[in-house]
Amino acid sequence: MKINDIPIRLVDLKHYRQSEGELQRTADVERLLSQMSGGVAIDVGARDGHFSKVLTRYFDSVVALDLEKPQVQHPRVRGVAGDVTCLDLPTGSFDLVMCTEVLEHIDPEALTSACSELARVSRGHVLIGVPFKQDVRIGRTTCTGCGTVNPPWGHVNTFDELRLLSLFPTMNLVEVSYVGVEASSTNELSAYLMNLAGNPYGTYGQDEPCIGCGGAISEAPSRSLLQKACTKAAHLVRRVTEPLAPMHPKWIHCLFGVKGPG
């Protein structure tokens, strides 16, 4: 199984950033940023600093924030440690707050708080990037430690336009754009059978821990003959409805702006 043409055991982020899907996503981010110039930006969930460096083309200085302080080698990027659900930053600190590949991972109970924090620290714009209408029944994993069924890549939240709008009620929507296209989907019966089979083709080797016990999800559980039969049945059932799945974008970008007085 692959994502953006990269094997699921993703280690080399530099390689990942050069995949076709990532190049398209970066190009769309730059298109949205091209209408901005100068000031201070923050990249929330910076990881390898890829988008932090992109931001330096449009802003005078950039803060790269992640749970652990990012080590970004760029003279105008400053790494800091922080939690998106409770940002230790003054209100209205940044001309742009950028947050991609993050909100899909946030505990659903803390998601509203995270989005409120992103809006609070912005004095200009907030740029959000998340998977669009992802079917998280595909690529699920079963933890060998506690048996919990996990969504792929730790994506515990799914999004469309209306949900994103509801999460930023204090801001104006400036622009919505879409990146990539796919038609990946399954059905309840196929997903149920794959769960019985132990989800052998999930995103094992992902960085995200089990949502149940917090342990590493490193390898698929061993399967019995009955589970192997369930796997085959799940594939057959999925083939029935998969051709009917509508095409839709892989990613959505939403650019929000701070509301003026009144």
C-alpha positions in Angstrom: 0.0 0.0 0.0 1.3 3.5 -0.8 0.4 7.1 -0.2 1.3 9.7 -2.8 3.4 7.0 -4.5 5.6 6.5 -1.4 5.6 3.2 0.5 3.8 3.3 3.8 7.0 2.7 5.8 7.8 6.3 5.3 11.2 7.3 6.8 12.8 9.6 4.2 10.7 12.8 4.4 13.0 14.5 1.8 11.9 11.7 -0.7 8.3 12.1 0.4 8.3 15.9 -0.3 9.5 15.2 -3.9 6.5 12.9 -4.6 4.0 14.1 -7.2 1.2 14.7 -4.6 3.5 16.7 -2.3 4.8 18.8 -5.2 1.2 19.6 -6.1 0.3 20.5 -2.6 3.4 22.7 -2.1 2.6 24.5 -5.4 -1.0 25.2 -4.2 0.3 26.5 -0.9 2.7 28.8 -2.7 -0.1 30.1 -4.9 -2.1 31.0 -1.8 0.9 32.6 -0.2 1.8 34.7 -3.3 -0.8 37.3 -2.3 1.1 38.0 1.0 4.3 39.8 1.7 6.3 40.7 4.8 5.6 40.2 8.4 5.8 37.2 10.7 4.4 33.7 10.1 4.2 30.5 12.1 4.2 26.9 10.8 2.3 24.9 13.4 3.3 21.2 13.1 6.4 22.0 11.2 7.9 18.5 11.3 10.9 18.6 8.9 10.5 22.4 8.3 9.5 22.0 4.7 6.8 24.6 4.8 8.6 26.7 7.2 11.3 27.3 4.6 8.6 27.9 1.9 7.1 30.6 4.2 10.5 32.5 4.2 9.9 33.3 0.5 6.9 35.5 1.6 7.5 36.5 5.2 10.4 38.3 7.0 10.6 35.8 9.8 9.1 32.4 10.5 8.5 30.4 13.7 8.5 26.6 13.3 6.5 24.9 16.0 6.0 21.3 16.9 5.7 19.1 20.0 9.5 18.8 20.0 11.5 21.8 18.9 12.1 21.5 15.1 15.7 21.8 14.0 15.3 23.8 10.8 18.5 25.1 9.2 17.5 28.5 7.9 18.6 32.0 9.2 15.0 33.3 9.3 13.4 30.3 10.9 13.2 29.9 14.6 12.2 26.5 16.1 10.0 26.3 19.2 8.3 23.5 21.1 4.6 23.9 21.7 1.1 22.3 21.7 -1.5 23.5 19.2 -4.3 22.9 21.7 -2.7 25.4 24.1 -0.3 27.8 22.4 1.9 29.7 24.8 1.9 32.7 22.5 0.3 36.2 22.7 -3.0 36.9 20.9 -2.5 38.3 17.4 1.2 37.5 17.2 1.3 36.5 13.5 0.4 37.8 10.1 -0.1 34.2 9.0 -0.7 31.0 11.0 -0.2 27.9 8.8 -1.2 24.5 10.0 -1.1 21.5 7.6 -0.9 17.7 8.3 -2.0 18.4 11.9 -5.7 18.7 12.5 -6.4 15.2 11.3 -4.3 13.9 14.2 -5.7 15.9 17.0 -7.8 14.3 19.7 -11.4 14.9 18.6 -12.3 16.3 22.0 -9.5 18.9 21.7 -10.0 19.8 18.0 -12.2 22.8 18.7 -9.7 24.2 21.2 -6.8 23.7 18.7 -8.7 25.6 16.0 -9.6 28.4 18.4 -5.9 28.7 19.4 -4.9 29.0 15.7 -7.4 31.8 15.2 -6.4 33.5 18.4 -2.7 34.0 17.6 -3.4 35.3 14.1 -3.7 39.0 13.3 -4.1 38.3 9.6 -4.7 34.9 8.0 -4.9 31.2 8.9 -4.1 28.6 6.3 -5.3 25.1 7.0 -4.4 21.9 5.0 -6.1 18.6 5.7 -7.1 15.4 3.8 -10.4 15.9 2.1 -13.2 13.4 2.8 -10.7 10.7 3.6 -12.3 7.2 4.0 -10.4 6.2 7.2 -11.8 2.7 7.0 -9.1 2.0 4.4 -5.6 1.3 5.7 -6.7 0.7 9.3 -4.3 -1.1 11.6 -4.8 -3.5 14.5 -2.5 -2.9 17.5 -0.6 -6.1 18.5 -0.3 -4.7 22.0 -4.0 -4.0 22.9 -6.0 -5.0 19.9 -7.3 -1.5 19.2 -8.3 -0.8 15.6 -6.6 2.4 14.5 -7.4 4.8 11.6 -4.6 5.0 9.0 -1.7 7.3 10.0 -3.5 8.2 13.2 -6.1 10.3 11.3 -8.8 10.4 13.9 -10.6 13.3 12.2 -12.0 13.7 8.7 -12.9 17.0 7.0 -14.9 18.7 4.3 -15.6 22.3 3.6 -18.5 22.7 6.1 -16.7 21.1 9.0 -13.7 23.4 8.5 -16.0 26.4 8.3 -17.6 25.4 11.6 -14.2 25.1 13.3 -13.3 28.7 12.5 -16.5 30.7 13.2 -14.6 33.9 14.2 -12.9 34.2 10.8 -13.9 35.0 7.3 -13.3 32.4 4.6 -11.0 33.9 1.9 -10.5 31.0 -0.4 -10.9 27.2 -0.7 -8.7 25.1 -3.0 -8.3 21.4 -3.7 -5.3 19.3 -4.6 -5.0 15.9 -6.3 -7.8 13.4 -7.0 -8.7 9.9 -5.9 -11.7 7.6 -5.6 -10.5 5.3 -2.8 -13.4 4.0 -0.7 -14.8 0.9 0.9 -18.0 -0.3 2.4 -19.2 -1.3 5.9 -19.2 -5.1 5.2 -15.7 -5.0 3.6 -14.4 -2.9 6.5 -16.0 -5.3 9.0 -14.4 -8.3 7.4 -11.0 -6.6 7.3 -11.3 -6.0 11.0 -12.0 -9.6 11.6 -8.9 -10.4 9.5 -6.8 -8.2 11.7 -6.3 -5.4 9.1 -3.2 -7.0 7.6 -2.7 -4.2 5.0 -2.8 -1.2 7.2 -0.3 1.6 7.7 2.0 -0.4 9.9 5.3 1.3 10.5 3.6 4.7 10.9 5.1 7.2 13.3 1.8 7.7 15.1 1.2 5.5 18.1 -1.8 3.4 18.9 -4.8 5.5 20.0 -5.7 2.8 22.6 -2.5 2.1 24.5 0.0 4.5 23.0 2.3 1.8 21.8 4.1 1.6 18.5 2.2 0.2 15.5 5.1 -1.7 13.9 3.8 -4.8 12.3 0.5 -6.6 11.4 -0.8 -9.3 13.7 -0.3 -12.9 12.5 -3.4 -14.3 10.8 -5.2 -17.6 11.1 -6.7 -19.5 8.1 -10.1 -18.1 9.0 -8.7 -14.5 9.0 -7.0 -15.1 5.7 -10.4 -16.2 4.3 -11.9 -13.0 5.8 -9.2 -10.9 4.0 -10.1 -12.5 0.7 -13.8 -12.0 1.3 -13.2 -8.3 2.2 -11.4 -7.7 -1.1 -14.2 -9.3 -3.1 -16.9 -7.3 -1.3 -15.0 -4.1 -1.8 -14.7 -4.7 -5.5 -18.5 -4.6 -5.8 -18.8 -1.0 -4.7 -15.4 0.5 -5.4 -16.1 1.3 -9.1 -19.1 3.3 -8.0 -17.0 5.6 -5.7 -17.0 9.2 -7.0 -13.7 11.0 -7.6 -12.8 13.6 -5.1 -9.8 15.7 -4.2 -7.1 14.3 -1.9 -6.4 17.5 0.0 -8.3 20.7 0.8 -6.7 24.1 1.7 -8.7 26.7 3.4 -7.5 30.3 3.8 -9.2 32.3 6.5 -8.9 36.0 7.3 -9.4 37.8 10.5 -12.8 39.6 10.7 -12.7 43.4 10.8 -14.4 45.5 13.5 -18.2 45.2 13.4 
